[in-house]
Amino acid sequence: MDFELTKEQNDIVKAARKFALGEFPERAMEFDREEKFDLKIWKKACDLGFVGVFIDEQYGGAGYGFFEHCLLNEEFWAVDPGIGAAILSTTFGAELLAMYGTDDQKNLVLPQLVEGEAIMGTAITEPDAGCDVTGAVTIAVKEGGEWVINGSKMFATNGTVAKYMQIFCQTDPENESRHRRYSFILVPTETPGFKATKIRGKMGIRASDTAEIALKDVRVPLENLIGKEGEGFYELMEFFNRTRLHICAQAVGLARAALEDSVRHTKGRRQFGQAIADFQVTQFKLAEMATRIRAARNLYYEAAWRSDRGKPDHALVAMAKWFSAKVAVECADEAVQMHGGYGYIDEYRVQRLYRDAKILEIYEGTKEIEKTIVARSLLK
């Protein structure tokens, strides 16, 4: 396998880096403190073709693979994780729709995401159902030509800003197989009975919108079913095989930022008559960070490469997701340590990286879940 980037991929990386450096730094602290995001920046990203690059050209996308979307995530997160998440998660769920949606559904939604006319979300987690998605109790019943949905969701990305939300819910609660009780249903958020409440006080990625969702007698046409009825759990697992790759890229980008800040600070900061970077203990820390970052990138590159060639490896994705998130958390921790007291104040980016990093070990599959997936693949 040759993971050397093509000229086109290198051009994507350079363009993404240039855009992020030009748009993110001035507003990053503001968005973090005020837990908000300026959608004008997202619109600029759409106009420049950064949003939904994995969406087919017939729907207005660039027609690239998930690998290119990962490259964008890495570059955006290497400048600011919060803004990077706010922009590139606006298509969260488009992967599922692209794989399982009907032509009508895709023609309606996907072009709007690329053109900056709509934001999408996917609501999976519930107050009492996190990693155990088969514990979800939100229910959809058929009534005439409609689905009637009742329940609640937690930690829904884009909950208060999305135009469309894909709801993971029970459509066959009496099925003997827990895994065949679920389906995904597309819900326009303007539908009566849909209510989203922004979650405030998050530890990190505070520019990205997260919400609690209440669904009370939400009615949508039967045609809004995504994929096959009762296949939602299996569709979700395939969805995660793609989206977890994006988390890997986010983690590598954040870890890069931590390393870059550490190198800059330790070369300029003097203690005991010399630069901190001259001490062997500091050099060892930097060397270990760089090595872990390279290893994490290689893992997600291979996983994304296989996915784009129709050979997704569930265990490899889990390895990459767990390991890259671990690297991000460790690198952020070391960056704060090397900055000393300066790393503890918000004037320095590393304190924000430290807070932003932890979510990578939690969302879209905790590190414990990822390790379980890897172990089960070994013990089959």
Rosetta blueprint (number, residue, H / E / L):
1 M L
2 D L
3 F L
4 E L
5 L L
6 T L
7 K H
8 E H
9 Q H
10 N H
11 D H
12 I H
13 V H
14 K H
15 A H
16 A H
17 R H
18 K H
19 F H
20 A H
21 L H
22 G H
23 E H
24 F L
25 P H
26 E H
27 R H
28 A H
29 M H
30 E H
31 F H
32 D H
33 R H
34 E H
35 E L
36 K L
37 F L
38 D L
39 L H
40 K H
41 I H
42 W H
43 K H
44 K H
45 A H
46 C H
47 D H
48 L L
49 G L
50 F L
51 V L
52 G L
53 V L
54 F L
55 I L
56 D L
57 E H
58 Q H
59 Y H
60 G L
61 G L
62 A L
63 G L
64 Y L
65 G L
66 F H
67 F H
68 E H
69 H H
70 C H
71 L H
72 L H
73 N H
74 E H
75 E H
76 F H
77 W H
78 A H
79 V H
80 D L
81 P H
82 G H
83 I H
84 G H
85 A H
86 A H
87 I H
88 L H
89 S L
90 T L
91 T E
92 F L
93 G L
94 A H
95 E H
96 L H
97 L H
98 A H
99 M H
100 Y H
101 G L
102 T L
103 D H
104 D H
105 Q H
106 K H
107 N H
108 L H
109 V H
110 L H
111 P H
112 Q H
113 L H
114 V H
115 E H
116 G L
117 E L
118 A L
119 I L
120 M E
121 G E
122 T E
123 A E
124 I L
125 T L
126 E E
127 P L
128 D L
129 A E
130 G L
131 C L
132 D L
133 V H
134 T H
135 G H
136 A L
137 V L
138 T L
139 I E
140 A E
141 V E
142 K E
143 E E
144 G L
145 G L
146 E E
147 W E
148 V E
149 I E
150 N E
151 G E
152 S E
153 K E
154 M E
155 F E
156 A E
157 T E
158 N L
159 G L
160 T L
161 V L
162 A L
163 K L
164 Y E
165 M E
166 Q E
167 I E
168 F E
169 C E
170 Q E
171 T L
172 D L
173 P L
174 E L
175 N L
176 E L
177 S L
178 R H
179 H H
180 R H
181 R L
182 Y E
183 S E
184 F E
185 I E
186 L E
187 V E
188 P E
189 T L
190 E L
191 T L
192 P L
193 G L
194 F E
195 K E
196 A E
197 T E
198 K E
199 I L
200 R L
201 G L
202 K L
203 M L
204 G L
205 I L
206 R L
207 A L
208 S L
209 D L
210 T E
211 A E
212 E E
213 I E
214 A E
215 L E
216 K E
217 D E
218 V E
219 R E
220 V E
221 P E
222 L H
223 E H
224 N H
225 L E
226 I E
227 G L
228 K L
229 E L
230 G L
231 E L
232 G H
233 F H
234 Y H
235 E H
236 L H
237 M H
238 E H
239 F H
240 F H
241 N H
242 R H
243 T H
244 R H
245 L H
246 H H
247 I H
248 C H
249 A H
250 Q H
251 A H
252 V H
253 G H
254 L H
255 A H
256 R H
257 A H
258 A H
259 L H
260 E H
261 D H
262 S H
263 V H
264 R H
265 H H
266 T H
267 K H
268 G H
269 R L
270 R E
271 Q E
272 F L
273 G L
274 Q E
275 A E
276 I H
277 A H
278 D H
279 F L
280 Q H
281 V H
282 T H
283 Q H
284 F H
285 K H
286 L H
287 A H
288 E H
289 M H
290 A H
291 T H
292 R H
293 I H
294 R H
295 A H
296 A H
297 R H
298 N H
299 L H
300 Y H
301 Y H
302 E H
303 A H
304 A H
305 W H
306 R H
307 S H
308 D H
309 R L
310 G L
311 K L
312 P L
313 D L
314 H H
315 A H
316 L H
317 V H
318 A H
319 M H
320 A H
321 K H
322 W H
323 F H
324 S H
325 A H
326 K H
327 V H
328 A H
329 V H
330 E H
331 C H
332 A H
333 D H
334 E H
335 A H
336 V H
337 Q H
338 M H
339 H H
340 G H
341 G H
342 Y H
343 G H
344 Y H
345 I L
346 D L
347 E L
348 Y L
349 R H
350 V H
351 Q H
352 R H
353 L H
354 Y H
355 R H
356 D H
357 A H
358 K H
359 I H
360 L H
361 E H
362 I L
363 Y L
364 E L
365 G L
366 T L
367 K H
368 E H
369 I H
370 E H
371 K H
372 T H
373 I H
374 V H
375 A H
376 R H
377 S H
378 L H
379 L H
380 K L
